[in-house]
Amino acid sequence: MKPLLTLPLLFVPLAIAGWAQKATQAPAGLEAGLEAIQPKSIEKDLYFLASDEMGGRDTPSPEQRKAARFIEARLKKLGFQPGFQDSYLWTYHRNSWRVVEEGSTATLHMGDKDVSLQLGEDYFIRTHYLDPEVHSKVDVVYLGDSSDAAEVNAKYEGAYVLLDGQRRPSRRTLQTMSEQGAVGFFVMPPKRSDTPVAEAEDRNHRRMTQLRGGDGPRDTRPAVNLLTESAAEHFAPLIKGKKAGAKLPLQISSQCQIEVVPSEDLENVIGIWPGSDPVLRNEVIILSAHYDHVGKREDGTIFNGADDNASGTSGLLALSEALKAYGPMRRTIMLQWVSGEEKGLWGSAAWTQDPWFPEGMKAVCNINIDMIGRNAGDELLITPTKKHAEYSWLTKVAEEHRAKEGFKKLKSADDYYQRSDHYNYRKHLNVPVIFLFADVHEDYHRPTDTPDKINYDKVTRVARLVLRILDGLQTDQLER
């Protein structure tokens, strides 16, 4: 996609002249700040953050710590105050857990014969249905097609349920059967499918066996085990000619082993640009962007995360340069680069539940930027919009300034309202928030999200838009 020029081509010469006239009327601080945000500087920062040497900036990883210190050095150089007492690094702890593949098994007891099934080879567990209990020699009831299973009049309390796999069981069906006492489910592979179960479930399985936040699964339900084609051969003769509701001549023992790993120090990077007004300086505007990505695979494949979210990280670095050039605003600005967003908004959740401000200060709003470097150069998304319950005066301010940086309109990102860090600032601090976002694309969460595909002019204009919004928030009274 061809990048736009600094002034979008959709402006006719007369419109350009009008824009230039308005720009010259801007306050001196704003002019200097806008001039300090340059695409070449953003490109340099982004190429470093999304380089192979940074290894995908997983939370936690040595490469991510390197990124944190890169940001910290910039804040020190520009004269920002530390964001937590005397430190720019705000540390938090969060245990992680994973399903242990080699310790999770199911054994079929078929008369005098026992057959062991291995997780990741013979069956796969759906992510949201993890049962850490150990089950020993549980009966199995065949309920046929999952679309009809909930209607079958059969007793399966305390038993495993075996389902045909042509139609995956709905959550309602699973909930109904679990409420009636089913301890777990085994699902046969589809009879007509071009994709083997192992291939279809590979990504889900890798996610489940990698570390994720918490002390274990928060929502445990009867496990849903998807049988591979080879494992299903053990069941096929037993269900031949059987009607739904039949008890099968075998039992199952199973366990799903969960490993809890105490966390290392996890880091957010925070800098404070103090306000100049003796009263308004106690009102803090928080700018945020997550600086982590998903790291690399065991085979060495690196997920560089250029757009997600080296673009927002670099945009926030550019804004730190802009604030230095602008000088103090009336209100205090706090810049936060948060970690663990990709793991479930870890960093913003930890900070917003235990925030730190200089004495007397409090947050008044949050502006969050994430994935701002791809797709059409004149398009940008925002949430909350007028159609969203959390719509506020902060969105109005963004809408007032978007055209000055060449964005035709701010489209809706309401579908992503809970998907990035602004969500936690609203949830835990109860302040107005906006999320600026340029939408997903074909390289989202793929190794192909690389720096050469970024529209640096667009990142520049998004950062300048944020500066204009900040400038517009320096009035005596913020709209409530």
C-alpha positions in Angstrom: 0.0 0.0 0.0 1.4 3.3 -1.0 2.2 5.6 1.9 0.5 9.0 2.0 2.6 12.2 2.0 2.8 14.2 5.1 -0.2 16.2 3.8 -2.7 13.7 2.4 -3.4 13.9 -1.3 -7.1 14.2 -0.7 -6.5 17.9 0.1 -6.9 20.3 -2.8 -4.3 23.2 -3.0 -6.8 25.6 -1.5 -7.4 23.2 1.4 -3.7 22.9 2.0 -3.3 26.6 2.1 -6.1 26.7 4.7 -4.5 24.0 6.8 -1.1 25.8 6.7 -2.8 29.0 7.8 -4.3 27.2 10.8 -1.0 25.6 11.6 0.8 29.0 11.8 -1.9 30.1 14.3 -1.2 27.2 16.6 0.5 28.0 20.0 4.3 28.1 19.8 4.6 25.1 22.1 2.3 23.0 19.8 4.1 24.0 16.7 7.4 23.0 18.2 6.0 19.7 19.5 4.5 18.8 16.1 7.7 19.6 14.4 9.6 17.3 16.8 7.6 14.2 15.7 9.4 13.1 12.6 9.0 9.8 10.6 12.8 9.2 10.3 13.1 9.1 14.1 10.1 6.9 14.4 11.4 4.6 11.8 14.8 4.3 13.5 13.2 3.4 16.9 10.8 0.9 15.3 13.5 -0.9 13.3 15.4 -1.4 16.6 12.4 -2.5 18.6 11.1 -4.9 15.9 14.6 -6.2 14.9 15.4 -9.9 15.1 17.8 -9.1 17.9 14.8 -8.1 20.0 13.4 -11.6 19.7 9.7 -10.6 19.6 9.8 -8.9 23.1 7.9 -11.6 24.9 6.8 -11.1 28.5 9.1 -11.8 30.2 12.3 -12.2 28.2 15.9 -10.7 28.1 15.0 -8.9 24.9 12.0 -7.3 26.5 14.1 -6.0 29.4 16.5 -4.6 26.8 13.5 -2.8 25.2 12.5 -1.4 28.7 16.0 0.0 29.2 16.0 1.5 25.8 12.8 3.4 26.6 14.1 4.3 30.1 17.3 5.8 28.6 15.2 8.0 26.4 13.1 9.3 29.3 16.3 10.1 31.3 17.8 11.9 28.3 14.7 14.1 27.8 14.4 15.0 31.5 11.2 13.1 32.4 10.6 12.5 36.1 10.6 8.8 37.1 7.1 7.2 37.1 7.5 5.4 40.4 9.3 7.2 43.2 12.9 7.3 41.9 12.5 4.6 39.2 11.2 4.6 35.6 10.6 0.9 36.0 7.4 -0.2 37.8 7.7 -3.9 38.6 4.9 -6.4 39.3 4.6 -10.1 39.7 2.2 -12.5 38.2 2.4 -16.3 38.4 2.1 -18.2 35.2 0.7 -21.6 34.4 0.5 -24.1 31.6 -0.8 -27.5 30.8 2.0 -30.1 31.1 1.7 -32.2 27.9 3.7 -35.2 29.1 1.8 -35.3 32.4 -1.7 -35.2 30.9 -3.0 -38.5 29.8 -6.2 -40.5 29.3 -6.3 -44.3 29.7 -8.9 -46.5 28.1 -9.8 -49.6 30.1 -11.2 -52.2 27.7 -11.6 -55.5 29.5 -8.1 -56.8 30.2 -6.5 -54.3 27.9 -5.4 -50.7 28.8 -4.6 -48.2 26.1 -2.9 -44.9 27.0 -3.7 -41.8 25.0 -1.2 -38.9 25.0 -2.3 -35.3 25.0 -1.0 -33.6 21.8 -0.8 -36.8 19.9 -4.0 -38.8 20.5 -6.3 -36.1 21.7 -6.5 -32.3 22.2 -8.2 -30.3 24.9 -10.2 -27.2 24.0 -8.7 -24.2 25.7 -11.7 -23.1 27.7 -12.6 -26.5 29.0 -9.8 -27.6 31.4 -10.5 -30.0 34.2 -7.6 -30.4 36.6 -9.3 -33.2 38.6 -8.1 -36.8 38.3 -10.7 -39.2 37.2 -10.2 -43.0 37.7 -12.1 -45.6 35.7 -15.1 -43.6 34.7 -17.9 -45.1 32.7 -18.6 -43.9 29.1 -22.0 -43.1 27.6 -22.4 -42.6 23.8 -24.8 -39.8 22.9 -24.4 -39.7 19.2 -24.6 -36.4 17.2 -23.8 -33.5 19.4 -26.6 -31.5 18.0 -29.1 -33.9 19.5 -27.1 -35.0 22.5 -28.7 -32.6 25.0 -32.1 -34.1 24.1 -31.2 -37.7 24.7 -32.9 -39.3 27.7 -29.9 -41.1 29.1 -28.2 -41.3 32.5 -24.6 -40.1 32.3 -24.1 -38.5 35.7 -20.5 -39.3 36.8 -19.6 -40.6 33.4 -17.7 -39.4 30.3 -19.8 -38.6 27.3 -18.7 -39.7 23.8 -20.0 -37.6 20.9 -19.9 -37.8 17.1 -17.7 -35.1 15.7 -19.3 -34.0 12.5 -20.8 -31.1 14.5 -18.9 -29.7 17.4 -21.0 -29.5 20.6 -22.2 -26.0 21.4 -21.5 -24.3 24.7 -25.2 -24.6 25.6 -25.1 -28.4 24.9 -21.9 -28.8 27.0 -23.3 -26.7 29.8 -26.6 -28.7 29.9 -24.8 -32.0 30.0 -22.3 -30.8 32.6 -25.1 -29.5 34.8 -26.6 -33.0 34.5 -23.4 -34.6 35.8 -21.1 -35.4 32.9 -17.5 -35.3 34.1 -16.0 -34.8 30.6 -16.4 -35.2 26.9 -14.6 -37.1 24.2 -15.4 -36.0 20.6 -14.8 -38.2 17.6 -13.1 -36.5 14.6 -15.3 -35.4 11.7 -15.9 -38.1 9.1 -15.6 -35.7 6.3 -12.8 -33.2 6.7 -9.7 -32.1 4.7 -7.9 -31.0 7.9 -6.7 -33.6 10.4 -7.5 -32.9 14.0 -3.9 -32.5 15.0 -3.3 -29.8 12.3 -6.6 -28.0 13.1 -5.7 -27.9 16.9 -2.0 -27.2 16.6 -2.2 -23.4 17.4 -4.7 -23.9 20.3 -2.5 -26.7 21.7 0.7 -24.6 21.6 -1.1 -21.7 23.4 -2.3 -24.1 26.1 1.1 -25.6 26.8 2.8 -22.2 26.9 2.9 -20.1 30.1 -0.1 -17.9 30.6 -1.1 -15.6 33.5 -2.5 -16.7 36.8 -2.3 -19.6 39.3 -4.3 -21.9 37.0 -7.3 -21.9 34.8 -9.9 -19.4 36.1 -12.9 -21.1 34.6 -12.6 -24.9 34.9 -15.3 -27.0 33.3 -15.6 -30.7 32.3 -12.8 -31.2 29.7 -13.7 -31.4 26.0 -11.2 -33.8 24.4 -11.0 -34.0 20.7 -9.9 -37.4 19.5 -7.4 -37.7 16.6 -8.2 -40.0 13.7 -5.9 -42.8 15.0 -7.3 -42.6 18.6 -10.8 -42.7 17.4 -10.2 -46.2 16.0 -10.3 -47.6 19.5 -13.9 -46.3 19.9 -15.2 -46.9 16.4 -16.0 -50.7 16.9 -17.6 -50.0 20.3 -20.2 -47.5 18.9 -21.0 -49.4 15.7 -24.7 -50.1 15.6 -25.2 -48.4 19.0 -28.0 -45.9 19.6 -27.6 -42.6 21.4 -27.8 -43.2 25.1 -25.9 -46.6 25.1 -23.3 -47.3 27.8 -20.1 -48.5 26.2 -18.0 -51.5 27.3 -15.0 -49.5 28.5 -13.9 -47.1 31.2 -11.6 -44.0 31.1 -9.1 -42.7 33.6 -7.8 -39.2 32.9 -5.8 -36.3 34.3 -4.8 -32.9 33.1 -1.6 -31.7 34.8 -1.3 -28.0 35.5 2.1 -26.4 36.3 2.2 -23.1 38.2 5.4 -21.1 37.7 6.3 -18.2 40.1 6.9 -15.1 37.9 10.0 -13.1 37.4 9.9 -9.3 37.8 7.7 -7.9 35.0 8.2 -4.3 34.1 6.2 -1.3 32.9 8.2 1.8 31.9 6.7 5.0 33.2 7.8 8.7 32.9 6.1 11.8 34.1 6.1 15.3 32.4 4.9 17.6 35.2 2.3 20.2 34.5 2.9 24.0 35.0 -0.4 25.1 36.5 -0.3 25.1 40.3 -3.8 23.5 40.4 -4.3 21.7 37.1 -0.9 20.0 37.4 -2.5 17.5 39.8 -4.7 16.2 37.0 -2.8 13.5 35.2 -3.4 12.5 31.5 -2.1 9.0 30.9 -0.7 8.0 27.5 -0.2 4.3 27.1 1.1 1.7 24.6 2.2 -1.9 25.1 5.8 -2.6 24.2 5.6 -6.4 24.3 4.8 -8.9 21.6 4.6 -12.7 21.5 8.3 -13.6 21.3 9.5 -16.5 19.2 8.8 -20.2 18.7 11.0 -23.1 19.7 12.2 -23.5 16.1 13.6 -19.9 16.3 10.8 -18.3 14.2 10.6 -14.6 15.4 7.4 -12.7 15.7 8.9 -9.2 15.3 5.6 -7.3 16.1 6.5 -4.2 14.1 2.9 -3.0 14.0 1.8 -4.8 17.1 3.0 -2.8 18.9 6.4 -1.4 18.0 4.4 1.2 16.1 2.6 2.4 19.2 5.7 2.1 21.3 7.7 4.2 18.8 4.8 6.7 18.5 4.9 7.1 22.3 8.7 7.7 22.1 8.0 10.4 19.5 5.5 12.0 21.9 8.1 12.1 24.6 10.3 14.1 22.2 7.3 16.3 21.3 6.6 17.1 25.0 10.2 18.1 25.5 9.9 20.5 22.5 6.5 21.7 23.6 7.5 22.4 27.2 5.3 21.9 30.3 1.6 21.6 29.6 -0.8 22.9 32.2 -1.8 19.3 33.2 0.7 16.6 34.1 1.3 13.9 31.4 2.2 10.4 32.4 3.6 8.1 29.7 3.3 4.4 30.3 4.8 1.6 28.2 3.1 -1.5 29.6 4.1 -5.2 29.3 2.1 -8.4 29.1 -0.7 -7.0 26.9 -0.4 -10.0 24.7 -0.8 -12.3 27.7 -4.0 -10.7 28.8 -3.5 -7.0 29.5 -1.2 -8.0 32.4 0.8 -4.7 32.8 -2.1 -2.3 32.7 -4.2 -4.5 35.0 -1.4 -4.7 37.6 -0.8 -0.9 37.6 -4.4 0.3 37.5 -5.2 -2.0 40.5 -2.3 -0.5 42.4 -1.5 2.8 40.8 1.2 5.3 42.0 1.1 9.0 41.5 3.1 11.8 43.1 1.3 13.1 46.2 -1.9 15.0 45.4 -2.2 13.8 41.8 -4.9 11.7 40.2 -5.7 10.4 36.7 -8.3 12.2 34.6 -8.2 10.2 31.4 -6.2 7.7 29.3 -5.3 7.7 25.6 -4.1 4.3 24.4 -2.4 3.6 21.0 -1.9 0.1 19.5 -1.2 -1.0 16.0 -1.1 2.4 14.2 1.2 1.7 11.3 -0.8 -0.2 8.6 -3.8 -0.1 6.3 -5.1 2.9 4.5 -3.1 6.0 5.3 -6.2 8.2 5.8 -8.1 5.8 8.0 -8.0 5.4 11.8 -10.3 3.7 14.2 -11.4 4.8 17.7 -13.4 3.4 20.6 -15.6 4.2 22.4 -17.8 5.8 19.7 -21.2 7.4 20.1 -22.8 3.9 19.8 -20.8 2.6 22.8 -21.9 3.0 26.4 -18.5 4.4 27.5 -18.6 7.3 24.9 -17.3 10.5 26.5 -16.1 14.0 25.9 -12.6 12.5 25.2 -13.7 11.0 21.9 -15.2 14.3 20.9 -11.8 16.0 21.4 -10.2 13.4 19.1 -12.9 13.9 16.5 -12.3 17.7 16.6 -8.6 17.3 15.6 -8.5 14.2 13.4 -8.8 16.1 10.1 -5.8 18.3 10.9 -3.7 15.2 10.5 -5.4 13.9 7.3 -7.8 11.3 8.7 -11.1 11.4 6.9 -13.1 10.1 9.8 -12.5 8.0 12.9 -14.1 4.7 12.3 -15.4 2.4 15.0 -13.1 0.1 17.0 -15.9 -0.7 19.5 -15.5 -4.4 18.7 -12.0 -4.1 20.2 -13.0 -2.2 23.4 -11.9 -5.0 25.7 -8.8 -6.0 23.6 -6.2 -3.4 24.6 -5.0 -1.7 27.7 -7.4 1.3 27.8 -10.0 -1.2 29.1 -8.2 -1.5 32.4 -7.8 2.3 32.9 -11.5 2.6 32.5 -12.3 -0.5 34.6 -10.1 0.2 37.5 -9.5 4.0 37.5 -13.0 4.9 36.2 -11.6 7.6 33.9 -12.6 8.4 30.3 -10.5 6.5 27.8 -9.9 6.4 24.0 -8.2 3.8 21.9 -6.6 4.8 18.6 -6.1 1.8 16.3 -5.5 1.3 12.6 -7.1 -2.2 12.5 -5.7 -5.7 12.0 -4.2 -7.0 8.7 -2.9 -10.2 7.1 0.3 -10.0 9.1 -1.4 -9.7 12.5 0.4 -12.1 15.0 2.5 -13.6 12.2 6.3 -13.6 11.7 5.6 -11.4 8.7 4.7 -8.3 10.8 8.0 -6.6 10.0 9.3 -3.0 10.0 9.5 -2.7 6.2 5.7 -2.9 5.9 5.0 0.1 8.3 3.6 3.4 6.9 5.9 5.7 8.9 4.0 8.8 7.7 0.9 7.4 9.2 2.5 6.6 12.6 3.8 10.2 12.6 0.4 11.6 12.0 -1.3 9.5 14.7 1.4 10.7 17.2 0.8 14.3 16.1 -3.0 13.8 16.5 -2.4 12.6 20.1 -0.3 15.7 20.7 -3.1 17.9 19.4 -5.5 16.1 21.7 -3.3 16.7 24.6 -3.0 20.4 23.7 -6.8 20.5 23.5 -7.1 19.1 27.0 -5.4 22.0 28.6 -8.5 24.1 29.1 -9.5 25.3 32.6 -12.2 22.7 32.9 -12.4 19.3 31.3 -15.9 18.3 30.1 -17.3 15.8 32.5 
